[in-house]
């Protein structure tokens, strides 16, 4: 963890607690979460309040001691501080850190609260989610200019732990609401009406209405089209997020012609084995924007016992550089794993895991080749995505026990930078 450029991949960025953190109170943090603080040529301080697991629960005692690491704007580790469970500790962030810094808070299985002196936010990206306990009131996030839709992801991984998500636009109007157990990562999607882009929105995670569910542990991260920062104040959200806005370029329009060059299974059928089927083409059955999308149907034999990989290759894409790929996918909750592959000009292949299809309906898929753990093979071996032309490959893995027939729709395929 300490040997990689954590700042880059993060953002592309005592007394018993008897209630969740609401209003201007900071969220209760658990496991590992990154606090983004503004430095701007002057030192700042972050006071952490450590609390034991027993402050909220009486069923177990964890001995984990908190630790905090200061990371400068150039990804250099500037300080490492060990705290003591149940105590307050102030971490100093020197001006030499740059315009901003990250403080990695690691309370382990216990909890902590972060109280920075000045403007700050909480990193909430797929690679570095915000880990919270008992939800939160309004946290603010910046919606970049030109964005028409996005998603926020939630994962309450323990059984019967759940929540209700409320997303409000810049005028305070409810834009999306969902109550779910979030046992698998779930995308809560929302549309951005005209005039609501380039502004600050809010998200809340509150107690579920279902009496059999309770609000407790949850991982939270923003979709790939949003800067991965959540803040307690609207002005902080915009100020801290602007440096991390990603410029996307849409590379295929499903309104005119199919973006796909070829699709194929990873291997031919064995002797006596039924061949899986697929069909790929434009369809008006579903569309995230416009009137058409790319329809992908997978159909496997009812008794298929082995894993199979469907590979869908796009036509060539003109690039100078490429770090990220995103698109909208209409999912079926099948939990099939996605991998986005880039085949560059030298036939070098870059594989980026893009999660699993845990949602139903439209959800945002993003692959960050600059931040994620990418595997590389073949080609010239320079481990760099080289143009001027590349092909994108959407890989969908079928495993035993998953549905033998699925239909997916893809729209809004874009790259950055």
C-alpha positions as CSV (number, residue, x, y, z in Angstrom):
1,X,0.0,0.0,0.0
2,X,2.8,2.4,0.9
3,X,4.7,1.7,-2.3
4,X,2.1,2.8,-4.8
5,X,1.0,6.2,-5.7
6,X,-2.0,6.3,-3.4
7,X,-3.0,9.9,-4.0
8,X,-3.3,9.4,-7.8
9,X,-5.4,6.3,-7.7
10,X,-7.6,7.5,-4.8
11,X,-9.0,10.4,-6.7
12,X,-9.1,10.1,-10.4
13,X,-10.2,11.8,-7.0
14,X,-15.2,7.4,25.5
15,X,-18.9,8.3,25.4
16,X,-21.2,6.0,23.6
17,X,-22.6,7.0,20.3
18,X,-26.3,6.5,20.3
19,X,-27.2,8.1,17.0
20,X,-25.9,8.3,13.5
21,X,-23.8,11.3,12.4
22,X,-26.2,13.9,10.9
23,X,-26.1,17.6,9.9
24,X,-22.6,19.0,10.1
25,X,-21.3,16.1,12.2
26,X,-18.6,14.0,10.3
27,X,-19.4,10.4,9.4
28,X,-18.2,7.6,11.6
29,X,-15.3,6.0,9.8
30,X,-14.2,2.3,10.0
31,X,-11.5,0.1,8.4
32,X,-9.6,2.5,6.0
33,X,-10.8,5.9,4.6
34,X,-8.8,8.8,3.1
35,X,-9.5,12.3,4.3
36,X,-8.6,15.0,1.7
37,X,-7.5,18.3,3.3
38,X,-6.7,21.6,1.7
39,X,-3.3,22.9,2.6
40,X,-2.7,25.8,0.2
41,X,0.7,26.9,1.4
42,X,-0.1,26.8,5.1
43,X,0.0,24.0,7.6
44,X,-3.2,22.5,8.8
45,X,-4.2,20.0,11.5
46,X,-6.5,17.0,11.6
47,X,-7.8,15.8,15.0
48,X,-9.0,12.2,15.1
49,X,-11.3,10.9,17.7
50,X,-10.8,7.2,18.2
51,X,-13.7,5.1,19.5
52,X,-13.9,1.4,20.3
53,X,-16.4,-0.9,18.5
54,X,-18.1,-1.2,21.9
55,X,-19.2,2.4,21.6
56,X,-22.0,1.1,19.3
57,X,-22.0,-2.6,19.9
58,X,-21.7,-4.9,22.9
59,X,-21.2,-8.2,21.1
60,X,-17.5,-8.1,20.5
61,X,-14.3,-6.3,21.5
62,X,-11.6,-5.4,19.0
63,X,-8.1,-4.6,20.0
64,X,-7.1,-2.8,16.8
65,X,-5.2,0.4,17.5
66,X,-5.7,3.4,15.1
67,X,-2.9,4.6,12.7
68,X,-2.7,7.7,10.5
69,X,-0.5,8.4,7.4
70,X,0.0,11.8,5.8
71,X,0.4,11.7,2.0
72,X,1.5,14.7,0.0
73,X,0.1,16.0,-3.3
74,X,3.0,14.2,-5.1
75,X,2.1,10.9,-3.4
76,X,5.0,11.0,-1.0
77,X,4.4,9.6,2.5
78,X,5.2,12.6,4.8
79,X,4.3,11.2,8.2
80,X,3.1,8.1,9.9
81,X,1.5,8.3,13.4
82,X,0.3,5.5,15.7
83,X,-2.7,6.4,17.9
84,X,-4.2,4.8,20.9
85,X,-7.7,3.3,21.0
86,X,-10.2,5.7,22.7
87,X,-7.9,8.7,22.6
88,X,-7.8,11.9,20.6
89,X,-4.8,12.6,18.4
90,X,-3.9,15.6,16.2
91,X,-2.0,15.0,13.0
92,X,0.0,17.9,11.6
93,X,0.0,18.4,7.8
94,X,2.9,20.7,6.8
95,X,2.7,23.3,4.0
96,X,5.3,21.3,2.1
97,X,2.5,18.7,1.4
98,X,1.4,20.8,-1.6
99,X,-2.0,22.3,-2.3
100,X,-3.7,19.4,-0.7
101,X,-2.9,16.2,1.2
102,X,-4.5,12.9,2.1
103,X,-4.6,11.5,5.6
104,X,-5.1,7.8,5.6
105,X,-7.2,6.9,8.6
106,X,-7.0,3.3,9.7
107,X,-9.1,2.6,12.8
108,X,-9.3,-1.1,11.8
109,X,-12.4,-2.8,13.2
110,X,-12.9,0.1,15.6
111,X,-14.1,3.6,14.7
112,X,-12.9,7.2,14.4
113,X,-14.1,10.7,13.6
114,X,-12.0,13.2,11.6
115,X,-12.0,16.9,12.6
116,X,-9.7,18.9,10.2
117,X,-9.1,22.6,10.8
118,X,-10.2,23.7,7.4
119,X,-11.8,22.6,4.1
120,X,-11.8,18.9,3.7
121,X,-13.6,15.9,2.2
122,X,-13.7,12.2,2.2
123,X,-12.3,10.2,-0.7
124,X,-15.1,7.9,-2.1
125,X,-13.8,6.1,-5.2
126,X,-14.1,2.5,-6.3
127,X,-10.4,1.9,-5.4
128,X,-10.7,3.8,-2.1
129,X,-14.3,3.8,-0.9
130,X,-15.5,5.7,2.2
131,X,-16.2,3.2,4.9
132,X,-18.8,4.4,7.3
133,X,-20.9,3.2,10.2
134,X,-24.6,4.1,10.9
135,X,-25.0,6.2,7.8
136,X,-24.7,10.0,7.4
137,X,-26.8,13.1,6.8
138,X,-26.2,15.2,3.7
139,X,-22.7,14.9,2.2
140,X,-22.1,17.0,-0.8
141,X,-20.5,16.2,-4.2
142,X,-19.8,18.1,-7.4
143,X,-21.5,17.2,-10.6
144,X,-19.2,18.4,-13.5
145,X,-20.5,20.6,-16.3
146,X,-21.9,18.6,-19.2
147,X,-22.7,15.5,-17.1
148,X,-26.2,14.1,-17.9
149,X,-26.3,11.1,-15.5
150,X,-24.2,9.2,-13.0
151,X,-24.3,6.7,-10.1
152,X,-23.3,6.3,-6.5
153,X,-22.5,2.8,-5.2
154,X,-23.3,1.3,-1.8
155,X,-22.2,-2.0,-0.3
156,X,-23.5,-3.0,3.1
157,X,-21.8,-6.4,3.1
158,X,-23.2,-7.9,6.3
159,X,-26.5,-9.8,6.4
160,X,-29.5,-7.7,7.5
161,X,-27.4,-4.5,7.4
162,X,-29.0,-2.1,4.9
163,X,-29.9,1.5,4.3
164,X,-32.0,4.1,2.4
165,X,-30.2,6.3,0.0
166,X,-31.5,9.8,-0.8
167,X,-29.8,11.9,-3.6
168,X,-30.9,15.5,-4.0
169,X,-30.0,17.9,-6.8
170,X,-28.6,21.4,-6.4
171,X,-32.0,22.9,-5.6
172,X,-32.8,20.3,-3.0
173,X,-35.2,18.3,-5.1
174,X,-35.1,14.5,-4.6
175,X,-33.4,13.0,-7.7
176,X,-33.2,9.4,-6.6
177,X,-34.1,7.2,-3.7
178,X,-33.5,3.5,-2.9
179,X,-33.8,1.2,0.0
180,X,-31.9,-2.0,-0.2
181,X,-29.9,-4.5,1.8
182,X,-26.9,-3.7,-0.5
183,X,-25.5,-7.2,0.2
184,X,-23.8,-6.8,-3.2
185,X,-22.5,-3.5,-4.5
186,X,-25.5,-1.6,-5.8
187,X,-25.5,1.4,-8.1
188,X,-28.0,4.1,-7.3
189,X,-28.4,6.0,-10.6
190,X,-29.7,9.5,-11.2
191,X,-30.3,11.8,-14.2
192,X,-28.9,15.3,-14.3
193,X,-31.6,17.7,-15.7
194,X,-30.6,20.6,-17.8
195,X,-29.2,23.4,-15.6
196,X,-28.3,21.1,-12.8
197,X,-24.8,20.2,-14.0
198,X,-21.8,22.2,-12.9
199,X,-23.3,22.4,-9.4
200,X,-23.2,20.7,-6.0
201,X,-25.6,17.9,-5.2
202,X,-26.0,15.9,-1.9
203,X,-26.4,12.3,-0.8
204,X,-27.6,10.8,2.5
205,X,-27.6,7.3,3.9
206,X,-30.4,7.0,6.5
207,X,-32.1,4.2,8.4
208,X,-34.2,1.8,6.3
209,X,-38.0,1.6,6.8
210,X,-37.9,-2.2,6.8
211,X,-38.0,-3.2,10.5
212,X,-36.0,-6.3,9.9
213,X,-33.0,-4.3,8.6
214,X,-30.6,-2.0,10.4
215,X,-28.2,0.7,9.4
216,X,-24.5,-0.2,10.2
217,X,-21.4,-0.8,8.1
218,X,-21.4,0.4,4.5
219,X,-18.9,1.2,1.8
220,X,-19.7,4.2,-0.4
221,X,-18.1,5.4,-3.7
222,X,-19.0,7.7,-6.5
223,X,-19.4,6.6,-10.1
224,X,-16.4,7.1,-12.4
225,X,-17.8,10.2,-14.0
226,X,-17.8,12.1,-10.7
227,X,-14.8,13.4,-8.8
228,X,-14.5,11.0,-5.9
229,X,-14.9,13.5,-3.0
230,X,-17.7,13.9,-0.5
231,X,-17.7,16.9,1.8
232,X,-19.7,18.3,4.8
233,X,-20.2,21.7,3.1
234,X,-21.3,22.5,-0.5
235,X,-18.5,25.1,-1.0
236,X,-15.9,22.5,0.1
237,X,-17.2,19.9,-2.3
238,X,-16.9,22.2,-5.4
239,X,-13.5,23.6,-4.3
240,X,-11.9,20.2,-3.6
241,X,-13.5,18.4,-6.5
242,X,-12.7,20.7,-9.4
243,X,-9.0,19.6,-9.7
244,X,-10.1,16.0,-10.1
245,X,-12.8,16.5,-12.8
246,X,-12.2,14.1,-15.7
247,X,-12.8,15.1,-19.3
248,X,-14.6,12.3,-21.1
249,X,-14.8,11.9,-24.9
250,X,-17.7,9.8,-26.2
251,X,-16.2,7.5,-28.8
252,X,-19.2,5.6,-30.2
253,X,-22.8,6.6,-31.1
254,X,-25.3,3.8,-31.1
255,X,-27.7,5.9,-33.0
256,X,-25.9,5.4,-36.4
257,X,-23.9,2.2,-36.5
258,X,-22.7,-0.6,-34.3
259,X,-19.5,0.0,-32.5
260,X,-18.6,-3.7,-32.5
261,X,-16.1,-5.3,-34.8
262,X,-16.4,-8.9,-33.6
263,X,-17.6,-11.0,-30.6
264,X,-16.5,-14.4,-29.6
265,X,-16.4,-17.0,-26.8
266,X,-13.0,-17.6,-25.2
267,X,-12.8,-21.2,-26.5
268,X,-14.6,-23.5,-29.0
269,X,-17.0,-26.2,-27.7
270,X,-15.4,-29.5,-26.6
271,X,-16.4,-32.7,-28.4
272,X,-20.0,-33.5,-27.5
273,X,-20.4,-30.1,-25.7
274,X,-23.3,-27.8,-26.7
275,X,-22.0,-24.5,-28.1
276,X,-23.1,-21.4,-26.1
277,X,-24.8,-18.8,-28.2
278,X,-24.7,-15.0,-28.3
279,X,-26.0,-12.1,-30.4
280,X,-24.7,-8.6,-30.5
281,X,-26.3,-5.6,-32.3
282,X,-28.1,-2.3,-32.0
283,X,-31.5,-2.3,-30.4
284,X,-34.3,0.2,-29.6
285,X,-35.5,-2.0,-26.7
286,X,-33.5,0.1,-24.2
287,X,-31.5,3.3,-24.4
288,X,-29.7,5.4,-21.8
289,X,-29.6,8.3,-24.1
290,X,-31.0,8.7,-27.6
291,X,-33.1,5.9,-29.0
292,X,-30.8,2.9,-29.3
293,X,-28.1,1.0,-27.4
294,X,-25.9,-2.0,-28.0
295,X,-27.8,-5.2,-27.1
296,X,-25.7,-8.3,-26.0
297,X,-27.5,-11.6,-25.4
298,X,-25.8,-14.6,-23.9
299,X,-27.4,-18.0,-23.9
300,X,-25.7,-21.1,-22.5
301,X,-26.8,-24.7,-22.3
302,X,-29.0,-25.4,-19.3
303,X,-26.5,-27.9,-17.9
304,X,-23.4,-25.7,-18.6
305,X,-20.9,-26.7,-15.9
306,X,-17.8,-24.7,-16.9
307,X,-17.0,-21.0,-16.9
308,X,-17.2,-19.2,-20.2
309,X,-16.0,-15.8,-21.2
310,X,-17.7,-13.7,-23.9
311,X,-15.4,-11.1,-25.5
312,X,-16.9,-8.2,-27.4
313,X,-14.4,-6.2,-29.4
314,X,-15.1,-2.6,-30.6
315,X,-14.0,-1.1,-33.8
316,X,-10.7,0.9,-33.6
317,X,-10.6,4.0,-31.4
318,X,-8.3,6.9,-32.2
319,X,-6.4,8.1,-29.1
320,X,-3.4,10.0,-28.0
321,X,-3.4,8.7,-24.5
322,X,-6.0,6.6,-22.6
323,X,-6.4,6.2,-18.9
324,X,-10.1,5.5,-18.3
325,X,-13.0,3.9,-20.0
326,X,-16.7,4.2,-19.0
327,X,-20.1,3.2,-20.2
328,X,-23.6,2.6,-19.1
329,X,-24.8,-1.0,-18.8
330,X,-28.3,-2.2,-18.2
331,X,-27.8,-5.1,-15.8
332,X,-29.7,-8.1,-14.6
333,X,-28.2,-8.7,-11.1
334,X,-26.5,-11.9,-12.4
335,X,-23.2,-11.0,-10.6
336,X,-21.2,-11.8,-13.7
337,X,-17.7,-10.3,-13.5
338,X,-16.7,-7.6,-16.0
339,X,-13.2,-6.9,-17.3
340,X,-12.3,-4.1,-19.7
341,X,-9.4,-4.8,-21.9
342,X,-7.5,-2.3,-24.1
343,X,-5.6,-3.8,-27.1
344,X,-3.1,-1.1,-28.1
345,X,-1.3,-0.4,-31.4
346,X,1.5,-2.9,-30.6
347,X,-1.0,-5.6,-29.7
348,X,-0.2,-5.2,-26.0
349,X,-3.2,-6.1,-23.9
350,X,-4.2,-4.2,-20.7
351,X,-6.8,-5.9,-18.5
352,X,-8.7,-3.8,-15.9
353,X,-11.3,-5.5,-13.5
354,X,-14.5,-3.5,-13.6
355,X,-16.6,-5.2,-10.8
356,X,-19.6,-7.5,-11.2
357,X,-23.1,-6.9,-12.6
358,X,-24.8,-6.7,-9.2
359,X,-27.5,-4.2,-10.2
360,X,-30.7,-4.3,-12.3
361,X,-31.4,-1.5,-14.8
362,X,-28.9,1.1,-15.8
363,X,-25.6,1.4,-13.9
364,X,-22.3,3.1,-14.6
365,X,-19.2,1.0,-15.4
366,X,-15.8,2.6,-15.1
367,X,-12.3,1.1,-15.6
368,X,-9.4,3.2,-14.4
369,X,-6.2,1.9,-16.0
370,X,-4.1,4.5,-14.2
371,X,-5.4,3.5,-10.7
372,X,-6.6,-0.1,-10.6
373,X,-4.5,-3.2,-10.5
374,X,-4.1,-3.8,-14.2
375,X,-2.4,-6.9,-15.8
376,X,-0.5,-6.5,-19.0
377,X,0.6,-9.1,-21.6
378,X,2.0,-9.3,-25.2
379,X,2.9,-6.5,-27.5
380,X,6.0,-4.4,-27.1
381,X,6.1,-4.9,-23.3
382,X,6.3,-1.3,-22.4
383,X,3.2,-1.5,-20.2
384,X,1.8,1.7,-21.7
385,X,-1.3,2.1,-23.8
386,X,0.0,3.3,-27.1
387,X,-2.0,4.7,-30.0
388,X,-2.8,6.1,-32.4
389,X,-5.4,3.3,-32.5
390,X,-6.7,0.9,-29.9
391,X,-9.5,-1.6,-29.5
392,X,-11.7,-1.8,-26.4
393,X,-12.8,-5.3,-25.3
394,X,-15.7,-5.8,-23.0
395,X,-15.3,-9.2,-21.3
396,X,-18.2,-10.9,-19.5
397,X,-17.5,-13.9,-17.4
398,X,-20.2,-16.6,-17.0
399,X,-19.7,-19.0,-14.0
400,X,-21.6,-22.1,-13.0
401,X,-24.8,-21.2,-11.1
402,X,-25.4,-18.0,-12.9
403,X,-28.4,-17.5,-15.3
404,X,-28.0,-19.4,-18.5
405,X,-29.6,-16.5,-20.5
406,X,-29.0,-12.8,-20.0
407,X,-29.6,-9.7,-22.1
408,X,-27.5,-6.6,-21.5
409,X,-27.6,-3.2,-23.1
410,X,-24.6,-0.8,-23.4
411,X,-24.6,2.9,-24.1
412,X,-22.5,6.0,-23.8
413,X,-19.1,4.4,-24.3
414,X,-16.4,7.1,-23.5
415,X,-12.7,7.4,-22.8
416,X,-10.4,9.8,-21.0
417,X,-8.3,11.8,-21.3
